[in-house]
């Protein structure tokens, strides 16, 4: 499998397909720069597959098929690793849609699986609130920043995947938190199989995951606050357009 993945990676082109177009206003001055995106990439397909497999994984958890749930969850995690590696190694596979759909895939997987694990009594309620509350806060922050970045509101612009006015890159705390959350879900799924539910080490790990989730949430709130502050400072070309 590893050799097949490497062979696929070597077959990818190295040219960059994302390009930038510039509009001009009635006075002949530059208006909003618009980034046009290549959405047909392997990382985007992998992220989409992760979104589609999420409800299936949740169903297997609820029906008590814990071994199958772990396998599906692990497969989804592999797609997350692969799309990141491909996007970093090959510029032609990077896209604005990918920067949006990749975290959406992560949040969908974590949201569906976390709810299912909580529903079956394998994960404490307080940790579920932290995990889902953090993800909902991030989605809300992205929506507010997107809304404020629009020169004129429209649903097409609001939900456009090919135009972008800002970018929020995940920090070390976000990546570490994601790893801890993945481990927490896997541990909760494995607990009934290997009979270590309620073990002190499992409880300590879940507490560590919750603390890191709260810290990451605070850091992202501060980041989005700064992004929104910069968006509120209108550049000169927006004043000219008025």
Buried (B, 14 or more C-beta within 10 A) or exposed (E): EEEEEEEEBEEBEEEEBBEEEEEEBEEEEEBBEBBEBBBEBBBBBBBBBBBEBBBEBBBBBBEEBBEBBBEBBEEBBEBBEBBBBBBEEBBBBBBBBBBBBBBBBBBBBBBBBBBBBBEBEBBBEEBBEBBBEBBEBBEEBBEBBBEBBBEEEEEEBEEBBBBBBBEBEBEEBBEBBBEBBBBBBBBBBBBBEEEEEEEEEBEEBBEEBBEBBEEBBEBBBEBBEEBBEEBEEEEEBEEEBE
